[in-house]
Structure formats: C-alpha cells, structure tokens
C-alpha cells in the first residue's frame, strides 16, 4: 500500500474527502518527523513507538574496492510495533 492507497482508504473509512485525508496523513507524518528531529519519541498505544537511536561511529569497507572507511556516528529513526499491531499481523 502506498500513500495514495492509504489516503483513499482513510477517506472512505472516515467518510471525508481525499483532500482532507491527504492533509491528515501529511500532518501526522510531519508531526512525527518534528518530534523525532527534537529527540522526542512518539507513542501510539496499540500501534507502536517511533524513537531515535544513536549509532556509534564504526569502521566499514567500501564494497566496490574493499578499502576501509570510517562511518561517522549518527542518529537514526526506529519503529517498534505495539502488541496490538503484532497480534493483528500474526
């Protein structure tokens, strides 16, 4: 399912226009991005938790030539599914 499909499904289930559903999806994604950029987590009970994780610097290899490279430390987003979502998928 892509964004267009998701927007269509939300519009149908909530009995709203696709334009309004698009605004809702964009707002949700934007709010989650803003929270993660600030270092905050977002917990949606029953669905899951969005959070950031710090990855340490490490040594790696360039797959094209095999030379060692330094991979810098960085912060990456992480999603952990909630119990309700896990149970629904099984």
C-alpha positions in Angstrom: 0.0 0.0 0.0 1.4 3.4 -0.9 0.4 6.9 0.3 -2.3 7.3 -2.4 -3.9 4.0 -1.4 -3.7 4.9 2.3 -5.3 8.3 1.7 -8.1 6.6 -0.3 -8.7 4.1 2.4 -8.8 6.7 5.2 -11.1 8.9 3.1 -13.5 6.0 2.6 -13.5 4.8 6.2 -13.8 8.3 7.8 -16.3 9.5 5.1 -14.2 12.5 4.2 -12.7 13.9 1.0 -9.4 12.7 -0.3 -8.0 16.2 0.1 -8.8 16.3 3.8 -7.4 12.7 4.2 -4.2 13.8 2.5 -3.9 16.8 4.9 -4.4 14.4 7.8 -1.7 11.9 6.6 0.7 14.7 5.8 0.1 16.3 9.2 0.6 13.0 11.1 3.9 12.3 9.2 5.1 15.9 9.8 4.3 15.8 13.5 6.2 12.6 13.9 9.2 14.0 11.9 9.3 17.1 14.1 9.2 15.2 17.3 12.0 12.8 16.2 14.1 15.8 15.0 13.8 17.2 18.5 14.8 13.9 20.0 11.4 13.1 21.4 9.6 9.8 20.9 6.0 9.3 19.6 4.0 6.5 21.2 0.7 5.4 19.7 -0.8 2.9 22.1 -1.6 -0.3 20.4 0.2 0.7 17.2 3.8 1.3 18.1 6.5 3.7 19.1 8.7 5.9 17.0 12.0 7.0 18.5 15.6 7.9 17.7 18.6 5.8 18.3 22.2 6.9 18.3 24.6 4.7 16.2 28.2 4.8 17.2 31.0 5.6 14.7 32.5 2.4 13.3 34.9 1.1 10.6 33.4 -0.3 7.4 34.5 -1.4 4.0 33.8 0.1 0.6 32.1 -2.8 -1.3 33.5 -1.5 -4.7 37.2 -1.5 -3.8 37.4 -3.2 -0.4 39.2 -0.2 1.2 38.5 0.6 4.9 36.3 3.6 5.5 35.1 5.4 8.6 31.4 5.5 9.1 30.5 8.5 11.3 28.2 8.4 14.3 24.6 9.3 13.6 21.1 9.4 14.9 18.5 7.2 13.1 14.8 6.8 13.4 13.4 3.5 14.8 9.9 2.0 15.0 8.9 -0.7 17.5 5.5 -2.3 16.8 3.0 -2.5 19.7 1.4 -5.6 20.9 -2.0 -5.0 19.2 -0.2 -4.5 15.8 1.9 -7.6 16.3 -1.1 -9.7 17.2 -3.0 -8.4 14.2 -0.2 -9.3 11.8 0.2 -12.9 13.1 
